[in-house]
Amino acid sequence: MPNYSDGYWWSPDGLRLHYRDYPGDAGRPPLLCIPGLTRNARDYEALARRLAGSRRVIAVELRGRGESAYAKDPMSYAPLTYLQDLEALIGELELARFVAVGTSLGGILTMLMASTHPERIAAAVLNDVGPEIEAAGLGRIRTYVGKANWHPTWMHAARAVAESNADVYPDYGIEQWLDMAKRLYRLNSAGRIVLDYDMKIAEPFRVPGNEAGPDMWRAFDALKDKPLLIVRGERSDILSAATATKMRERAADSDLVTVQATGHAPTLSEPEAAAAIDRLLARI
């Protein structure tokens, strides 16, 4: 495992938020990695390990996830608040230029960041998300987000993850399910293995329209002249093939990669995704 340091910053409303900082070449723009709705910095361990030393990787944890503080007001679990939190971090770390890597919700935030300060984005990776989100996928996410559960052992957790994600990762074996469980869950003080996020993040997400922001095509257009990688899972119910193709056609300097036999969302460690990320970074 690569060495990383734990970093913390304060949100505008006073929450102590966490990120992992993996060191790399200070002469190259760092990667600012933003995870999905229920995920945390551990989702980017494999990417950081692969790029160890060559690129600085900053993997953030949004409010209510991982080691970041939980919000008192659950309605602050919304994209525009997350954006303000990220702006505070970017300012504190003095990131004048960076490569934004966003999975799902993280990709929505990447587009919103580009729409406000496009000059800072050296390049971007949008992982299984775009300006149009499929209703079927949103409906599926609403069925499970915010529902607490716990398991007595990691093997029990892995089996539960396998049961609920078999259609997303049909080729996974038990080792991969265990790895995924350890990214999704944590061991609490009572010795139970529980989901590593505040269940209240579901409250605003269940309000139609709160999962994204305003006109996202306009936000996406802030990336259309940037080096851009669009990653889509072949079985994705969030980013349709038609929307991904439209994104590719609209952004002249973009690359579209489809990860076979995978749903929402690719881990970015798949060979085709890893190779595409390397091609993108070689240009920056």
N, C-alpha and C positions, 0 to 999 in steps of 0.2 A: 504494500500500500504506500502511496506517496505521502510525504509529510504535509500536513496543512496546519494552519493556525486558526483558532476560533476568533472571529471578529464580531463586534457588537456595535450597533448604532441605535440612535433614538429616533422614533417617529415624530412627526410634528405634534401628535397628541400625547406624547409621553410614554410610548411603549418601547421596551428594550428588545431589539430585534437582532437576530443572529445570522451570520454567514460563515462559510468555510472559505479560507483563502489559501489556495495552492500556489506556491511560488513558481515563477517562470521568467523568461527573458524580459527584462524591463524595457527593452527597446522595441517590443512588439505590442500592439494593442491587446489588452487582456480580454478574456471571455467573461461576460457577465451572464450567468446561467440562471434562468428563472423557471421553477418547476410548475407542475400542474396543480389543479384545484386542491386535491387532498394529499399532495406530495411534499417532499422536503429536500434538503441539500444532498441526501444520500443517493438520490436519483442520478446525480452527476459524478459519482465516485469512479465509475468505469471510464468515462470520458476524461476526467482529470488524471487518472492513472495512466491512460494511454498517451496523454500530452505532457506528462510529468517533465518539468524542467524547461520545455520549449515554449510553453505559453502559460502565463498566469491565468488561473481559473478561479473566479469568484462565484461560488454557488450560494445563492441567498435562500433564506427561509422566510416566506411571507408571514405576516402576523397570524397567530393562531396555529402555526405549524412548527414541528420540531422543537428547537430550543428558543424560538421567538415567543414573546409574551402573548397571552390570549387577550383579546380586546374586551373591555367592559360592555361596549355597545356592539352587539352582533351585526347591526346594519352597517358598520364600518368595514365589514368583510365584502368589499365591492371594488371593482377595477380602478375607479378613480382614486380611492383611498390607497390602494396598493401602489398606484402610480406616484402619489405624493411620498409614500414611504421610500420607494426606490430613488426618487429625486433627492431625498435627504442623504441616502447612501452615496449616490454618485457625487454629490457635492462634498461630502466628508472625505471620500477617497480621492477626490480631485481627478476623476476619470474624464479626461478631455476627449478621448476617442476609444471606443471599445467594440468588440464583436458581441452582439446580443444573440443569445441562444434561448429560445422560449418554447417550452412544451405546453400545448393546450392553453390553459389560462396564461401561462408564461408567454406564449406567442401573441395573445391578445395584448398583453402589456408591452411587448416588444413593438407592436404596431403603434400603440398609443404613444410610446416614448419617441418613436420616429416622427410621429406627426407633430410633436411639440418641439423637439430639438434634433432635426435630421442630421445636422452637422457632426453630431457625436457618434453616429452609427457608422463604423468602418465597414461592417458587413453584418448579415443577420442569418440566423437559422430559424425557420418556422417549422416546428415539429408537430405534424398532424393537426393543424389548425389553420383557418383562413378567415377572410372577411365574412363568409357565410357559414353558419354552423347548422348542421343537419338536426332537424327537430327530433328524429328518432334517437340520436345519440344523447341529446339533452334530456330526453325523457328517461332513458336508461340510467343516466347519472343521477337524476333526481330520485330514482328508486332506492339508491343505496347511500348517497352522501348524507352524513349526519346521523347515521344509525350506529350506535355504539355496539361493539361486541368485544369479547375477550376470549383468550385461549390459555389452557394450562401449560402447553409446551410449544416450542417452535414447530415441531412436526404437525401438531394440530392446526397451527396458524397456516402453515404451508398447504395443508390439505384444503383448508377453507378457501385460501386464495386460488388454488387450482380449480376448485369447483365453480367459483364465480367468474373466473377468467379463462376457462377452457376454450371458448370461442375466440378470444383475443389472441392467445398464444398457443395454438393447437399443437405445436411441436415441442413444447417445454417438457423437461423431465423434472424429477424431484429436486435436483440440485438448484435448478433455475427457480423453481417455486419457493424453495427455502430462501434463496437470495432476495427474491421479490418480497417475501414476508418480512424480512429484516429491513427492507427499505420502507415498508408500509407501517410496521408496528414498532412498539418499544416495550420494554419491561418496566412496569410501574413499581411503586414502593411496596405494594401488596403482593408482588411476585406474579402478577397477571400480565399477560402479553396483550396490549391494547393498541388500538389505532393511534397514530402519532399526530393527531390534530384535534382542534376544538370542534366538537360536534355542532356548535352554533354557526359554523361557516355555512351551513345549509340554509339558514333562515333567509338571507337576502337572495341566495342563488335560486331558491324556489319561486321567487317573484319573477314572472316572465319579463325578459329584457335586461335583467340585472346581471346576467352572466357575461355580458360583453361591454358595449359602450354605445356611442352614437354611430353614425355611418362608418362602418369599418372599412369599406372600400376606399373611402377618402384617406383613412389612416394608412391602409396598405399602400396607397400610391406614394407615400413618403419614402417607401423602400424600393420603388420600382426602378430607380436608377442606381441602386446600390448592388454590390455583389450579394446575391441572395440564394440561399438553399431552401427549397421546399421539400420536406420529407413527409411522405404519406404512407400509412399502413394500408396494404391492399384490402384488408377487411374493415377499414375504418368506417364507423357510423357517425363520425363528427365532421371529417373533411371528405367530401365526395370527390370522385375522380373528375367530374365536370368542373367543380370549383377549383380544384388543383390545376387543371389544364388552363382555365381562365386566368389564374394567377400567373402561371408560366408565360402565357401570351402577353399579359399586361406588363410584366416586368422583363425588360429586354435582357438584363444581365443576370437572369436567374437560371437555376438548375433544379429540375424536378426529379426526385428519386422515390420510387415506390418500393417499400419493403414487403417482400412476398410473405404470405401466410402469417400476417400480423394485423391486428386490429388497432384500436386506440389505446395506447400510443406506442410507437417504436421506442426502444430504449436508447437509440443512437449508438449502441455497441454492435449492431448488426453489420456484417461486412460491407454491404452496399452503402449504408448510412455513414459508417466510419470513413470509407474511401471518399465519399462526397464531401465530408467535413474537411478532410485533408486537402482536397482539391481547392476548396474555398479558402482555407487558411493560407495555402501556398501563394495566394494572390494578394494577401494583405501584408 
